Amino acid sequence: MSRFEWRKSSFSEGHTEACVEVAAGPDGRRRMRESAEPETVLEVSAGALGELVRGVKAGAFDPASW
């Protein structure tokens, strides 16, 4: 069992595979993983994750904006 409490993205509702999950650690850092490969975990600061989420919402990673 994982030592973190993983939360699935609300965009993944109804899907059982390829879900993004996030967990907060006791050190304040965030962990992200894809449910299909739960042993692979990316660890980032809360600020970096916030910047990523803001960029995604703003369309910064849409190929059409490149």
PDB file of N, CA, C and O in Angstrom:
ATOM      1  N   MET A   1       0.839  -1.184   0.000  1.00  0.00           N
ATOM      2  CA  MET A   1       0.000   0.000   0.000  1.00  0.00           C
ATOM      3  C   MET A   1       0.883   1.246   0.000  1.00  0.00           C
ATOM      4  O   MET A   1       1.941   1.269   0.629  1.00  0.00           O
ATOM      5  N   SER A   2       0.441   2.270  -0.705  1.00  0.00           N
ATOM      6  CA  SER A   2       1.182   3.513  -0.808  1.00  0.00           C
ATOM      7  C   SER A   2       1.126   4.282   0.511  1.00  0.00           C
ATOM      8  O   SER A   2       0.143   4.199   1.247  1.00  0.00           O
ATOM      9  N   ARG A   3       2.181   5.023   0.798  1.00  0.00           N
ATOM     10  CA  ARG A   3       2.180   5.833   2.020  1.00  0.00           C
ATOM     11  C   ARG A   3       1.501   7.179   1.789  1.00  0.00           C
ATOM     12  O   ARG A   3       1.365   7.972   2.720  1.00  0.00           O
ATOM     13  N   PHE A   4       1.077   7.438   0.563  1.00  0.00           N
ATOM     14  CA  PHE A   4       0.398   8.686   0.234  1.00  0.00           C
ATOM     15  C   PHE A   4      -1.077   8.440  -0.049  1.00  0.00           C
ATOM     16  O   PHE A   4      -1.473   7.342  -0.442  1.00  0.00           O
ATOM     17  N   GLU A   5      -1.882   9.474   0.155  1.00  0.00           N
ATOM     18  CA  GLU A   5      -3.296   9.408  -0.198  1.00  0.00           C
ATOM     19  C   GLU A   5      -3.440  10.034  -1.585  1.00  0.00           C
ATOM     20  O   GLU A   5      -3.410  11.255  -1.737  1.00  0.00           O
ATOM     21  N   TRP A   6      -3.596   9.179  -2.587  1.00  0.00           N
ATOM     22  CA  TRP A   6      -3.652   9.619  -3.974  1.00  0.00           C
ATOM     23  C   TRP A   6      -5.051  10.082  -4.339  1.00  0.00           C
ATOM     24  O   TRP A   6      -6.044   9.456  -3.969  1.00  0.00           O
ATOM     25  N   ARG A   7      -5.117  11.203  -5.081  1.00  0.00           N
ATOM     26  CA  ARG A   7      -6.394  11.735  -5.560  1.00  0.00           C
ATOM     27  C   ARG A   7      -6.383  11.721  -7.077  1.00  0.00           C
ATOM     28  O   ARG A   7      -5.418  12.158  -7.704  1.00  0.00           O
ATOM     29  N   LYS A   8      -7.453  11.220  -7.661  1.00  0.00           N
ATOM     30  CA  LYS A   8      -7.561  11.136  -9.114  1.00  0.00           C
ATOM     31  C   LYS A   8      -8.082  12.457  -9.676  1.00  0.00           C
ATOM     32  O   LYS A   8      -8.915  13.118  -9.056  1.00  0.00           O
ATOM     33  N   SER A   9      -7.595  12.828 -10.831  1.00  0.00           N
ATOM     34  CA  SER A   9      -8.061  14.034 -11.504  1.00  0.00           C
ATOM     35  C   SER A   9      -9.555  13.956 -11.767  1.00  0.00           C
ATOM     36  O   SER A   9     -10.077  12.899 -12.120  1.00  0.00           O
ATOM     37  N   SER A  10     -10.241  15.080 -11.593  1.00  0.00           N
ATOM     38  CA  SER A  10     -11.685  15.106 -11.875  1.00  0.00           C
ATOM     39  C   SER A  10     -11.964  14.869 -13.354  1.00  0.00           C
ATOM     40  O   SER A  10     -13.069  14.458 -13.709  1.00  0.00           O
ATOM     41  N   PHE A  11     -10.993  15.118 -14.220  1.00  0.00           N
ATOM     42  CA  PHE A  11     -11.165  14.856 -15.646  1.00  0.00           C
ATOM     43  C   PHE A  11     -11.105  13.365 -15.952  1.00  0.00           C
ATOM     44  O   PHE A  11     -11.433  12.953 -17.065  1.00  0.00           O
ATOM     45  N   SER A  12     -10.698  12.559 -14.998  1.00  0.00           N
ATOM     46  CA  SER A  12     -10.588  11.114 -15.189  1.00  0.00           C
ATOM     47  C   SER A  12     -11.834  10.361 -14.743  1.00  0.00           C
ATOM     48  O   SER A  12     -11.883   9.135 -14.847  1.00  0.00           O
ATOM     49  N   GLU A  13     -12.833  11.071 -14.251  1.00  0.00           N
ATOM     50  CA  GLU A  13     -14.048  10.410 -13.757  1.00  0.00           C
ATOM     51  C   GLU A  13     -14.646   9.514 -14.835  1.00  0.00           C
ATOM     52  O   GLU A  13     -14.793   9.920 -15.987  1.00  0.00           O
ATOM     53  N   GLY A  14     -14.986   8.297 -14.446  1.00  0.00           N
ATOM     54  CA  GLY A  14     -15.590   7.351 -15.371  1.00  0.00           C
ATOM     55  C   GLY A  14     -14.580   6.524 -16.138  1.00  0.00           C
ATOM     56  O   GLY A  14     -14.952   5.556 -16.801  1.00  0.00           O
ATOM     57  N   HIS A  15     -13.306   6.888 -16.062  1.00  0.00           N
ATOM     58  CA  HIS A  15     -12.257   6.138 -16.755  1.00  0.00           C
ATOM     59  C   HIS A  15     -11.426   5.412 -15.708  1.00  0.00           C
ATOM     60  O   HIS A  15     -11.120   5.961 -14.649  1.00  0.00           O
ATOM     61  N   THR A  16     -11.068   4.184 -16.012  1.00  0.00           N
ATOM     62  CA  THR A  16     -10.299   3.418 -15.033  1.00  0.00           C
ATOM     63  C   THR A  16      -8.822   3.348 -15.381  1.00  0.00           C
ATOM     64  O   THR A  16      -8.014   2.974 -14.531  1.00  0.00           O
ATOM     65  N   GLU A  17      -8.445   3.700 -16.612  1.00  0.00           N
ATOM     66  CA  GLU A  17      -7.045   3.654 -17.013  1.00  0.00           C
ATOM     67  C   GLU A  17      -6.567   5.034 -17.423  1.00  0.00           C
ATOM     68  O   GLU A  17      -7.369   5.902 -17.766  1.00  0.00           O
ATOM     69  N   ALA A  18      -5.272   5.231 -17.388  1.00  0.00           N
ATOM     70  CA  ALA A  18      -4.647   6.484 -17.818  1.00  0.00           C
ATOM     71  C   ALA A  18      -5.158   7.692 -17.042  1.00  0.00           C
ATOM     72  O   ALA A  18      -5.440   8.736 -17.630  1.00  0.00           O
ATOM     73  N   CYS A  19      -5.277   7.555 -15.750  1.00  0.00           N
ATOM     74  CA  CYS A  19      -5.720   8.657 -14.895  1.00  0.00           C
ATOM     75  C   CYS A  19      -4.505   9.329 -14.259  1.00  0.00           C
ATOM     76  O   CYS A  19      -3.536   8.660 -13.898  1.00  0.00           O
ATOM     77  N   VAL A  20      -4.561  10.626 -14.126  1.00  0.00           N
ATOM     78  CA  VAL A  20      -3.525  11.351 -13.406  1.00  0.00           C
ATOM     79  C   VAL A  20      -3.936  11.401 -11.942  1.00  0.00           C
ATOM     80  O   VAL A  20      -5.077  11.732 -11.618  1.00  0.00           O
ATOM     81  N   GLU A  21      -2.999  11.071 -11.061  1.00  0.00           N
ATOM     82  CA  GLU A  21      -3.253  11.092  -9.625  1.00  0.00           C
ATOM     83  C   GLU A  21      -2.213  11.981  -8.952  1.00  0.00           C
ATOM     84  O   GLU A  21      -1.057  12.025  -9.372  1.00  0.00           O
ATOM     85  N   VAL A  22      -2.630  12.687  -7.910  1.00  0.00           N
ATOM     86  CA  VAL A  22      -1.750  13.596  -7.182  1.00  0.00           C
ATOM     87  C   VAL A  22      -1.864  13.297  -5.692  1.00  0.00           C
ATOM     88  O   VAL A  22      -2.942  12.976  -5.191  1.00  0.00           O
ATOM     89  N   ALA A  23      -0.741  13.407  -4.996  1.00  0.00           N
ATOM     90  CA  ALA A  23      -0.731  13.229  -3.538  1.00  0.00           C
ATOM     91  C   ALA A  23       0.182  14.281  -2.925  1.00  0.00           C
ATOM     92  O   ALA A  23       1.210  14.638  -3.502  1.00  0.00           O
ATOM     93  N   ALA A  24      -0.196  14.769  -1.761  1.00  0.00           N
ATOM     94  CA  ALA A  24       0.633  15.714  -1.007  1.00  0.00           C
ATOM     95  C   ALA A  24       1.427  14.932   0.030  1.00  0.00           C
ATOM     96  O   ALA A  24       0.887  14.070   0.723  1.00  0.00           O
ATOM     97  N   GLY A  25       2.701  15.241   0.127  1.00  0.00           N
ATOM     98  CA  GLY A  25       3.540  14.580   1.119  1.00  0.00           C
ATOM     99  C   GLY A  25       3.648  15.413   2.378  1.00  0.00           C
ATOM    100  O   GLY A  25       3.287  16.590   2.372  1.00  0.00           O
ATOM    101  N   PRO A  26       4.135  14.830   3.453  1.00  0.00           N
ATOM    102  CA  PRO A  26       4.284  15.555   4.715  1.00  0.00           C
ATOM    103  C   PRO A  26       5.305  16.692   4.614  1.00  0.00           C
ATOM    104  O   PRO A  26       5.325  17.590   5.456  1.00  0.00           O
ATOM    105  N   ASP A  27       6.152  16.647   3.581  1.00  0.00           N
ATOM    106  CA  ASP A  27       7.159  17.680   3.375  1.00  0.00           C
ATOM    107  C   ASP A  27       6.628  18.860   2.557  1.00  0.00           C
ATOM    108  O   ASP A  27       7.369  19.804   2.282  1.00  0.00           O
ATOM    109  N   GLY A  28       5.342  18.813   2.165  1.00  0.00           N
ATOM    110  CA  GLY A  28       4.733  19.884   1.383  1.00  0.00           C
ATOM    111  C   GLY A  28       4.899  19.726  -0.109  1.00  0.00           C
ATOM    112  O   GLY A  28       4.303  20.474  -0.883  1.00  0.00           O
ATOM    113  N   ARG A  29       5.704  18.759  -0.527  1.00  0.00           N
ATOM    114  CA  ARG A  29       5.893  18.523  -1.958  1.00  0.00           C
ATOM    115  C   ARG A  29       4.741  17.678  -2.491  1.00  0.00           C
ATOM    116  O   ARG A  29       4.060  16.990  -1.730  1.00  0.00           O
ATOM    117  N   ARG A  30       4.533  17.737  -3.785  1.00  0.00           N
ATOM    118  CA  ARG A  30       3.459  16.994  -4.431  1.00  0.00           C
ATOM    119  C   ARG A  30       4.048  15.855  -5.245  1.00  0.00           C
ATOM    120  O   ARG A  30       5.141  15.962  -5.801  1.00  0.00           O
ATOM    121  N   ARG A  31       3.307  14.779  -5.298  1.00  0.00           N
ATOM    122  CA  ARG A  31       3.688  13.631  -6.105  1.00  0.00           C
ATOM    123  C   ARG A  31       2.613  13.437  -7.163  1.00  0.00           C
ATOM    124  O   ARG A  31       1.423  13.576  -6.881  1.00  0.00           O
ATOM    125  N   MET A  32       3.033  13.115  -8.383  1.00  0.00           N
ATOM    126  CA  MET A  32       2.101  12.841  -9.472  1.00  0.00           C
ATOM    127  C   MET A  32       2.464  11.495 -10.084  1.00  0.00           C
ATOM    128  O   MET A  32       3.632  11.109 -10.138  1.00  0.00           O
ATOM    129  N   ARG A  33       1.435  10.795 -10.542  1.00  0.00           N
ATOM    130  CA  ARG A  33       1.666   9.524 -11.217  1.00  0.00           C
ATOM    131  C   ARG A  33       0.509   9.262 -12.169  1.00  0.00           C
ATOM    132  O   ARG A  33      -0.550   9.883 -12.073  1.00  0.00           O
ATOM    133  N   GLU A  34       0.729   8.346 -13.075  1.00  0.00           N
ATOM    134  CA  GLU A  34      -0.337   7.871 -13.943  1.00  0.00           C
ATOM    135  C   GLU A  34      -0.789   6.535 -13.371  1.00  0.00           C
ATOM    136  O   GLU A  34       0.037   5.702 -12.999  1.00  0.00           O
ATOM    137  N   SER A  35      -2.088   6.333 -13.301  1.00  0.00           N
ATOM    138  CA  SER A  35      -2.607   5.125 -12.656  1.00  0.00           C
ATOM    139  C   SER A  35      -2.151   3.847 -13.342  1.00  0.00           C
ATOM    140  O   SER A  35      -2.071   2.802 -12.697  1.00  0.00           O
ATOM    141  N   ALA A  36      -1.850   3.905 -14.635  1.00  0.00           N
ATOM    142  CA  ALA A  36      -1.401   2.709 -15.353  1.00  0.00           C
ATOM    143  C   ALA A  36       0.012   2.295 -14.932  1.00  0.00           C
ATOM    144  O   ALA A  36       0.386   1.134 -15.098  1.00  0.00           O
ATOM    145  N   GLU A  37       0.805   3.235 -14.386  1.00  0.00           N
ATOM    146  CA  GLU A  37       2.159   2.944 -13.923  1.00  0.00           C
ATOM    147  C   GLU A  37       2.371   3.570 -12.544  1.00  0.00           C
ATOM    148  O   GLU A  37       3.141   4.521 -12.411  1.00  0.00           O
ATOM    149  N   PRO A  38       1.700   3.050 -11.523  1.00  0.00           N
ATOM    150  CA  PRO A  38       1.745   3.676 -10.198  1.00  0.00           C
ATOM    151  C   PRO A  38       3.111   3.671  -9.524  1.00  0.00           C
ATOM    152  O   PRO A  38       3.323   4.426  -8.576  1.00  0.00           O
ATOM    153  N   GLU A  39       4.037   2.846  -9.985  1.00  0.00           N
ATOM    154  CA  GLU A  39       5.356   2.812  -9.372  1.00  0.00           C
ATOM    155  C   GLU A  39       6.247   3.966  -9.861  1.00  0.00           C
ATOM    156  O   GLU A  39       7.282   4.245  -9.256  1.00  0.00           O
ATOM    157  N   THR A  40       5.850   4.634 -10.948  1.00  0.00           N
ATOM    158  CA  THR A  40       6.602   5.773 -11.469  1.00  0.00           C
ATOM    159  C   THR A  40       5.974   7.048 -10.932  1.00  0.00           C
ATOM    160  O   THR A  40       4.838   7.383 -11.270  1.00  0.00           O
ATOM    161  N   VAL A  41       6.721   7.757 -10.092  1.00  0.00           N
ATOM    162  CA  VAL A  41       6.190   8.943  -9.406  1.00  0.00           C
ATOM    163  C   VAL A  41       7.089  10.144  -9.691  1.00  0.00           C
ATOM    164  O   VAL A  41       8.313  10.056  -9.591  1.00  0.00           O
ATOM    165  N   LEU A  42       6.465  11.261 -10.047  1.00  0.00           N
ATOM    166  CA  LEU A  42       7.166  12.522 -10.259  1.00  0.00           C
ATOM    167  C   LEU A  42       6.933  13.385  -9.028  1.00  0.00           C
ATOM    168  O   LEU A  42       5.789  13.597  -8.625  1.00  0.00           O
ATOM    169  N   GLU A  43       8.004  13.880  -8.436  1.00  0.00           N
ATOM    170  CA  GLU A  43       7.895  14.715  -7.231  1.00  0.00           C
ATOM    171  C   GLU A  43       8.228  16.159  -7.591  1.00  0.00           C
ATOM    172  O   GLU A  43       9.266  16.429  -8.196  1.00  0.00           O
ATOM    173  N   VAL A  44       7.351  17.083  -7.220  1.00  0.00           N
ATOM    174  CA  VAL A  44       7.541  18.500  -7.530  1.00  0.00           C
ATOM    175  C   VAL A  44       7.120  19.357  -6.340  1.00  0.00           C
ATOM    176  O   VAL A  44       6.439  18.882  -5.431  1.00  0.00           O
ATOM    177  N   SER A  45       7.530  20.620  -6.355  1.00  0.00           N
ATOM    178  CA  SER A  45       7.065  21.535  -5.319  1.00  0.00           C
ATOM    179  C   SER A  45       5.618  21.906  -5.607  1.00  0.00           C
ATOM    180  O   SER A  45       5.150  21.790  -6.740  1.00  0.00           O
ATOM    181  N   ALA A  46       4.922  22.348  -4.583  1.00  0.00           N
ATOM    182  CA  ALA A  46       3.532  22.769  -4.757  1.00  0.00           C
ATOM    183  C   ALA A  46       3.453  23.932  -5.746  1.00  0.00           C
ATOM    184  O   ALA A  46       2.523  23.998  -6.551  1.00  0.00           O
ATOM    185  N   GLY A  47       4.414  24.839  -5.692  1.00  0.00           N
ATOM    186  CA  GLY A  47       4.436  25.979  -6.607  1.00  0.00           C
ATOM    187  C   GLY A  47       4.612  25.561  -8.056  1.00  0.00           C
ATOM    188  O   GLY A  47       3.947  26.091  -8.947  1.00  0.00           O
ATOM    189  N   ALA A  48       5.513  24.603  -8.293  1.00  0.00           N
ATOM    190  CA  ALA A  48       5.742  24.123  -9.655  1.00  0.00           C
ATOM    191  C   ALA A  48       4.502  23.433 -10.210  1.00  0.00           C
ATOM    192  O   ALA A  48       4.161  23.606 -11.380  1.00  0.00           O
ATOM    193  N   LEU A  49       3.831  22.653  -9.372  1.00  0.00           N
ATOM    194  CA  LEU A  49       2.600  21.995  -9.823  1.00  0.00           C
ATOM    195  C   LEU A  49       1.534  23.040 -10.135  1.00  0.00           C
ATOM    196  O   LEU A  49       0.804  22.905 -11.117  1.00  0.00           O
ATOM    197  N   GLY A  50       1.439  24.067  -9.320  1.00  0.00           N
ATOM    198  CA  GLY A  50       0.479  25.139  -9.568  1.00  0.00           C
ATOM    199  C   GLY A  50       0.742  25.835 -10.896  1.00  0.00           C
ATOM    200  O   GLY A  50      -0.192  26.129 -11.642  1.00  0.00           O
ATOM    201  N   GLU A  51       2.013  26.100 -11.191  1.00  0.00           N
ATOM    202  CA  GLU A  51       2.381  26.726 -12.462  1.00  0.00           C
ATOM    203  C   GLU A  51       2.015  25.823 -13.644  1.00  0.00           C
ATOM    204  O   GLU A  51       1.523  26.296 -14.668  1.00  0.00           O
ATOM    205  N   LEU A  52       2.260  24.531 -13.488  1.00  0.00           N
ATOM    206  CA  LEU A  52       1.898  23.582 -14.546  1.00  0.00           C
ATOM    207  C   LEU A  52       0.395  23.592 -14.795  1.00  0.00           C
ATOM    208  O   LEU A  52      -0.045  23.659 -15.942  1.00  0.00           O
ATOM    209  N   VAL A  53      -0.379  23.525 -13.745  1.00  0.00           N
ATOM    210  CA  VAL A  53      -1.844  23.520 -13.879  1.00  0.00           C
ATOM    211  C   VAL A  53      -2.325  24.815 -14.531  1.00  0.00           C
ATOM    212  O   VAL A  53      -3.184  24.784 -15.412  1.00  0.00           O
ATOM    213  N   ARG A  54      -1.778  25.951 -14.102  1.00  0.00           N
ATOM    214  CA  ARG A  54      -2.173  27.230 -14.718  1.00  0.00           C
ATOM    215  C   ARG A  54      -1.818  27.261 -16.198  1.00  0.00           C
ATOM    216  O   ARG A  54      -2.601  27.756 -17.009  1.00  0.00           O
ATOM    217  N   GLY A  55      -0.663  26.746 -16.556  1.00  0.00           N
ATOM    218  CA  GLY A  55      -0.252  26.700 -17.961  1.00  0.00           C
ATOM    219  C   GLY A  55      -1.152  25.817 -18.794  1.00  0.00           C
ATOM    220  O   GLY A  55      -1.520  26.174 -19.913  1.00  0.00           O
ATOM    221  N   VAL A  56      -1.511  24.659 -18.251  1.00  0.00           N
ATOM    222  CA  VAL A  56      -2.410  23.751 -18.968  1.00  0.00           C
ATOM    223  C   VAL A  56      -3.768  24.419 -19.187  1.00  0.00           C
ATOM    224  O   VAL A  56      -4.320  24.374 -20.287  1.00  0.00           O
ATOM    225  N   LYS A  57      -4.296  25.036 -18.138  1.00  0.00           N
ATOM    226  CA  LYS A  57      -5.601  25.704 -18.252  1.00  0.00           C
ATOM    227  C   LYS A  57      -5.563  26.866 -19.242  1.00  0.00           C
ATOM    228  O   LYS A  57      -6.561  27.155 -19.902  1.00  0.00           O
ATOM    229  N   ALA A  58      -4.422  27.527 -19.344  1.00  0.00           N
ATOM    230  CA  ALA A  58      -4.283  28.665 -20.253  1.00  0.00           C
ATOM    231  C   ALA A  58      -3.999  28.232 -21.692  1.00  0.00           C
ATOM    232  O   ALA A  58      -3.972  29.068 -22.595  1.00  0.00           O
ATOM    233  N   GLY A  59      -3.787  26.930 -21.909  1.00  0.00           N
ATOM    234  CA  GLY A  59      -3.531  26.428 -23.256  1.00  0.00           C
ATOM    235  C   GLY A  59      -2.080  26.511 -23.685  1.00  0.00           C
ATOM    236  O   GLY A  59      -1.784  26.357 -24.869  1.00  0.00           O
ATOM    237  N   ALA A  60      -1.168  26.748 -22.756  1.00  0.00           N
ATOM    238  CA  ALA A  60       0.240  26.905 -23.087  1.00  0.00           C
ATOM    239  C   ALA A  60       0.866  25.654 -23.703  1.00  0.00           C
ATOM    240  O   ALA A  60       1.910  25.748 -24.348  1.00  0.00           O
ATOM    241  N   PHE A  61       0.261  24.509 -23.520  1.00  0.00           N
ATOM    242  CA  PHE A  61       0.836  23.268 -24.037  1.00  0.00           C
ATOM    243  C   PHE A  61       0.059  22.723 -25.233  1.00  0.00           C
ATOM    244  O   PHE A  61       0.313  21.607 -25.686  1.00  0.00           O
ATOM    245  N   ASP A  62      -0.877  23.502 -25.737  1.00  0.00           N
ATOM    246  CA  ASP A  62      -1.616  23.111 -26.927  1.00  0.00           C
ATOM    247  C   ASP A  62      -0.723  23.343 -28.144  1.00  0.00           C
ATOM    248  O   ASP A  62      -0.221  24.452 -28.328  1.00  0.00           O
ATOM    249  N   PRO A  63      -0.514  22.325 -28.977  1.00  0.00           N
ATOM    250  CA  PRO A  63       0.369  22.491 -30.136  1.00  0.00           C
ATOM    251  C   PRO A  63      -0.008  23.681 -31.019  1.00  0.00           C
ATOM    252  O   PRO A  63       0.869  24.296 -31.624  1.00  0.00           O
ATOM    253  N   ALA A  64      -1.283  24.010 -31.103  1.00  0.00           N
ATOM    254  CA  ALA A  64      -1.710  25.134 -31.933  1.00  0.00           C
ATOM    255  C   ALA A  64      -1.155  26.464 -31.430  1.00  0.00           C
ATOM    256  O   ALA A  64      -1.038  27.416 -32.202  1.00  0.00           O
ATOM    257  N   SER A  65      -0.808  26.538 -30.132  1.00  0.00           N
ATOM    258  CA  SER A  65      -0.290  27.794 -29.573  1.00  0.00           C
ATOM    259  C   SER A  65       1.220  27.928 -29.765  1.00  0.00           C
ATOM    260  O   SER A  65       1.788  28.976 -29.459  1.00  0.00           O
ATOM    261  N   TRP A  66       1.873  26.884 -30.264  1.00  0.00           N
ATOM    262  CA  TRP A  66       3.320  26.938 -30.452  1.00  0.00           C
ATOM    263  C   TRP A  66       3.602  27.689 -31.705  1.00  0.00           C
ATOM    264  O   TRP A  66       4.763  27.864 -32.073  1.00  0.00           O
TER     265      TRP A  66
END
